[in-house]
Amino acid sequence: MAASWTSCAEFRDEPCKIYKELFITKNLGEEWNYMTNYVFDFEWGQSAHAVAKHIIIPDERIFVTRNEDASGHQSDSKTNIWSTNIDLFVSNDFFKTADKILEQGNTLVKTP
């Protein structure tokens, strides 16, 4: 998984919008597939603790914090204060579908 900021060059026929997009690769970076936009934080759902405890978690599970209602420029989350517009989502299929699991869940801290 990797995130990338858009650039104004991508918006030739419309106003420039700078925001972070999330991508997934299944072949070590030869091809990248888009998952979602206006992303702030992201993390794999799998953990060593779950494996050690034999807890079954799909390999495709990811957690993402994002603003699903955003438009225009996205500010860098490191310089902003807590936002009530950023929510925590979980997906088991690389964001083909996703469930909002926590409103105002701005950031991820993954611990064992």
BALOBA-1460 file (C-alpha; in Angstrom, 3 decimals):
// residues 112
<rec num="1" residu="m" x="0.000" y="0.000" z="0.000"/>
<rec num="2" residu="a" x="1.144" y="3.510" z="-0.715"/>
<rec num="3" residu="a" x="-0.311" y="7.002" z="-0.751"/>
<rec num="4" residu="s" x="0.426" y="9.789" z="-3.193"/>
<rec num="5" residu="w" x="-0.586" y="13.441" z="-3.442"/>
<rec num="6" residu="t" x="-2.312" y="14.526" z="-6.652"/>
<rec num="7" residu="s" x="-0.731" y="17.255" z="-8.759"/>
<rec num="8" residu="c" x="-2.293" y="20.135" z="-10.660"/>
<rec num="9" residu="a" x="-1.122" y="18.527" z="-13.918"/>
<rec num="10" residu="e" x="-3.774" y="15.824" z="-13.380"/>
<rec num="11" residu="f" x="-6.606" y="18.396" z="-13.573"/>
<rec num="12" residu="r" x="-6.333" y="19.810" z="-17.098"/>
<rec num="13" residu="d" x="-10.014" y="20.559" z="-17.698"/>
<rec num="14" residu="e" x="-11.024" y="21.469" z="-14.143"/>
<rec num="15" residu="p" x="-9.641" y="23.417" z="-11.178"/>
<rec num="16" residu="c" x="-6.633" y="21.904" z="-9.425"/>
<rec num="17" residu="k" x="-7.354" y="19.818" z="-6.321"/>
<rec num="18" residu="i" x="-4.490" y="18.515" z="-4.202"/>
<rec num="19" residu="y" x="-5.417" y="15.497" z="-2.075"/>
<rec num="20" residu="k" x="-3.908" y="12.183" z="-1.011"/>
<rec num="21" residu="e" x="-4.912" y="9.010" z="-2.864"/>
<rec num="22" residu="l" x="-4.373" y="5.442" z="-1.650"/>
<rec num="23" residu="f" x="-3.092" y="2.669" z="-3.949"/>
<rec num="24" residu="i" x="-2.354" y="-1.052" z="-3.668"/>
<rec num="25" residu="t" x="0.126" y="-3.205" z="-5.560"/>
<rec num="26" residu="k" x="0.063" y="-6.978" z="-5.740"/>
<rec num="27" residu="n" x="3.216" y="-7.365" z="-7.850"/>
<rec num="28" residu="l" x="5.893" y="-5.401" z="-5.982"/>
<rec num="29" residu="g" x="5.071" y="-2.070" z="-7.600"/>
<rec num="30" residu="e" x="4.879" y="-3.012" z="-11.282"/>
<rec num="31" residu="e" x="1.183" y="-2.050" z="-11.314"/>
<rec num="32" residu="w" x="-0.751" y="0.101" z="-8.858"/>
<rec num="33" residu="n" x="-4.523" y="0.043" z="-8.325"/>
<rec num="34" residu="y" x="-6.391" y="3.033" z="-6.956"/>
<rec num="35" residu="m" x="-8.399" y="2.439" z="-3.754"/>
<rec num="36" residu="t" x="-9.702" y="5.783" z="-2.411"/>
<rec num="37" residu="n" x="-8.981" y="9.478" z="-1.935"/>
<rec num="38" residu="y" x="-8.777" y="12.193" z="0.739"/>
<rec num="39" residu="v" x="-6.780" y="9.754" z="2.887"/>
<rec num="40" residu="f" x="-5.025" y="10.817" z="6.073"/>
<rec num="41" residu="d" x="-3.789" y="7.563" z="7.609"/>
<rec num="42" residu="f" x="-3.778" y="3.899" z="6.541"/>
<rec num="43" residu="e" x="-2.600" y="0.574" z="7.938"/>
<rec num="44" residu="w" x="-2.848" y="-3.138" z="7.249"/>
<rec num="45" residu="g" x="-5.396" y="-4.963" z="9.416"/>
<rec num="46" residu="q" x="-3.191" y="-8.010" z="9.953"/>
<rec num="47" residu="s" x="-0.908" y="-8.116" z="12.989"/>
<rec num="48" residu="a" x="1.623" y="-10.473" z="14.518"/>
<rec num="49" residu="h" x="-0.531" y="-10.597" z="17.665"/>
<rec num="50" residu="a" x="-3.546" y="-11.867" z="15.690"/>
<rec num="51" residu="v" x="-1.425" y="-14.492" z="13.966"/>
<rec num="52" residu="a" x="0.071" y="-15.648" z="17.273"/>
<rec num="53" residu="k" x="-3.405" y="-15.921" z="18.823"/>
<rec num="54" residu="h" x="-4.783" y="-17.704" z="15.719"/>
<rec num="55" residu="i" x="-7.269" y="-14.888" z="15.132"/>
<rec num="56" residu="i" x="-8.403" y="-15.041" z="11.539"/>
<rec num="57" residu="i" x="-8.142" y="-11.660" z="9.826"/>
<rec num="58" residu="p" x="-8.357" y="-11.412" z="6.034"/>
<rec num="59" residu="d" x="-5.038" y="-10.498" z="4.403"/>
<rec num="60" residu="e" x="-6.954" y="-7.857" z="2.442"/>
<rec num="61" residu="r" x="-8.101" y="-5.974" z="5.575"/>
<rec num="62" residu="i" x="-7.024" y="-2.359" z="5.778"/>
<rec num="63" residu="f" x="-7.883" y="0.542" z="8.042"/>
<rec num="64" residu="v" x="-8.103" y="4.024" z="6.546"/>
<rec num="65" residu="t" x="-8.868" y="7.435" z="7.989"/>
<rec num="66" residu="r" x="-10.357" y="9.725" z="5.376"/>
<rec num="67" residu="n" x="-12.790" y="12.531" z="4.754"/>
<rec num="68" residu="e" x="-15.504" y="11.001" z="2.582"/>
<rec num="69" residu="d" x="-17.230" y="14.355" z="1.962"/>
<rec num="70" residu="a" x="-14.114" y="16.312" z="0.984"/>
<rec num="71" residu="s" x="-13.627" y="18.375" z="-2.125"/>
<rec num="72" residu="g" x="-10.951" y="20.797" z="-3.199"/>
<rec num="73" residu="h" x="-7.546" y="20.868" z="-1.521"/>
<rec num="74" residu="q" x="-6.729" y="18.528" z="1.360"/>
<rec num="75" residu="s" x="-4.502" y="19.999" z="4.040"/>
<rec num="76" residu="d" x="-1.536" y="18.057" z="5.392"/>
<rec num="77" residu="s" x="-2.897" y="16.235" z="8.457"/>
<rec num="78" residu="k" x="0.339" y="16.815" z="10.375"/>
<rec num="79" residu="t" x="-0.285" y="20.566" z="10.517"/>
<rec num="80" residu="n" x="-3.987" y="20.488" z="11.290"/>
<rec num="81" residu="i" x="-5.815" y="20.130" z="14.545"/>
<rec num="82" residu="w" x="-8.299" y="17.315" z="15.110"/>
<rec num="83" residu="s" x="-11.031" y="17.339" z="12.464"/>
<rec num="84" residu="t" x="-14.591" y="16.189" z="13.015"/>
<rec num="85" residu="n" x="-14.807" y="15.400" z="9.278"/>
<rec num="86" residu="i" x="-12.255" y="12.564" z="9.274"/>
<rec num="87" residu="d" x="-13.602" y="9.080" z="9.995"/>
<rec num="88" residu="l" x="-12.103" y="5.597" z="10.405"/>
<rec num="89" residu="f" x="-13.042" y="2.975" z="7.817"/>
<rec num="90" residu="v" x="-12.295" y="-0.744" z="7.511"/>
<rec num="91" residu="s" x="-12.278" y="-2.753" z="4.300"/>
<rec num="92" residu="n" x="-11.731" y="-6.456" z="3.631"/>
<rec num="93" residu="d" x="-11.488" y="-6.093" z="-0.156"/>
<rec num="94" residu="f" x="-8.980" y="-3.291" z="-0.805"/>
<rec num="95" residu="f" x="-11.675" y="-0.611" z="-0.536"/>
<rec num="96" residu="k" x="-14.058" y="-1.995" z="-3.143"/>
<rec num="97" residu="t" x="-16.404" y="-1.799" z="-0.168"/>
<rec num="98" residu="a" x="-15.767" y="-0.189" z="3.205"/>
<rec num="99" residu="d" x="-17.546" y="0.346" z="6.489"/>
<rec num="100" residu="k" x="-17.270" y="3.460" z="8.620"/>
<rec num="101" residu="i" x="-16.414" y="2.080" z="12.063"/>
<rec num="102" residu="l" x="-15.625" y="5.282" z="13.978"/>
<rec num="103" residu="e" x="-16.755" y="8.825" z="13.357"/>
<rec num="104" residu="q" x="-14.099" y="11.454" z="14.035"/>
<rec num="105" residu="g" x="-11.399" y="8.769" z="14.024"/>
<rec num="106" residu="n" x="-8.586" y="10.994" z="12.790"/>
<rec num="107" residu="t" x="-5.531" y="8.822" z="13.186"/>
<rec num="108" residu="l" x="-4.344" y="5.235" z="13.618"/>
<rec num="109" residu="v" x="-2.118" y="3.874" z="16.339"/>
<rec num="110" residu="k" x="-1.599" y="0.159" z="15.839"/>
<rec num="111" residu="t" x="-0.367" y="-1.766" z="18.869"/>
<rec num="112" residu="p" x="-0.041" y="-5.526" z="19.479"/>
